[in-house]
Amino acid sequence: MTQAGGPARLFRNDTPKQGRWLIVRAVDPRLNRDAIGAVVSVHVGDRTLRRTVIAAYSYASSSQPIAHFGLGDNGHIDEITVRWPDGMAERFDGVPVDSAVELLRGTGRTIAALEPGQ
């Protein structure tokens, strides 16, 4: 970590690993790029977790354009829905927990365009 006018610092996370996780990279192969602005929804039991794919989280910085989900103790993902930046949506099934996956537009099941926030 750095700060203006201060020293650089390095932090180490000594927290024990716990809980399940999922990392999603949404890609539109027609445009040959990450789907910046896509909304990824992970359906786990009666919960829906949403993340928007963005490439920056802070001033003058850049981040990986991924959606990272903490799933708690859930060992199964029911489905993932991606609402692409143009409003069209697809469902993806069979995605395992504790994995990093790349979801390509056009390879899931197309569903009707979703309203923002869905």
ChimeraX attribute file (.defattr): number of C-alpha atoms within 10 A of each C-alpha:
attribute: neighborCount
match mode: 1-to-1
recipient: residues
	/A:1	8
	/A:2	9
	/A:3	8
	/A:4	6
	/A:5	6
	/A:6	8
	/A:7	8
	/A:8	9
	/A:9	8
	/A:10	6
	/A:11	6
	/A:12	5
	/A:13	5
	/A:14	6
	/A:15	6
	/A:16	6
	/A:17	6
	/A:18	9
	/A:19	12
	/A:20	16
	/A:21	18
	/A:22	18
	/A:23	16
	/A:24	21
	/A:25	19
	/A:26	26
	/A:27	21
	/A:28	17
	/A:29	13
	/A:30	9
	/A:31	8
	/A:32	8
	/A:33	10
	/A:34	21
	/A:35	27
	/A:36	18
	/A:37	17
	/A:38	23
	/A:39	24
	/A:40	28
	/A:41	22
	/A:42	23
	/A:43	16
	/A:44	16
	/A:45	11
	/A:46	6
	/A:47	10
	/A:48	15
	/A:49	13
	/A:50	19
	/A:51	17
	/A:52	19
	/A:53	23
	/A:54	18
	/A:55	16
	/A:56	12
	/A:57	10
	/A:58	8
	/A:59	6
	/A:60	6
	/A:61	8
	/A:62	11
	/A:63	10
	/A:64	12
	/A:65	19
	/A:66	23
	/A:67	20
	/A:68	17
	/A:69	19
	/A:70	15
	/A:71	19
	/A:72	10
	/A:73	10
	/A:74	13
	/A:75	14
	/A:76	16
	/A:77	17
	/A:78	16
	/A:79	17
	/A:80	23
	/A:81	22
	/A:82	29
	/A:83	28
	/A:84	22
	/A:85	15
	/A:86	10
	/A:87	14
	/A:88	16
	/A:89	24
	/A:90	22
	/A:91	19
	/A:92	17
	/A:93	12
	/A:94	10
	/A:95	17
	/A:96	15
	/A:97	18
	/A:98	16
	/A:99	12
	/A:100	16
	/A:101	15
	/A:102	13
	/A:103	22
	/A:104	18
	/A:105	21
	/A:106	13
	/A:107	10
	/A:108	16
	/A:109	12
	/A:110	15
	/A:111	13
	/A:112	10
	/A:113	14
	/A:114	14
	/A:115	10
	/A:116	8
	/A:117	8
	/A:118	14
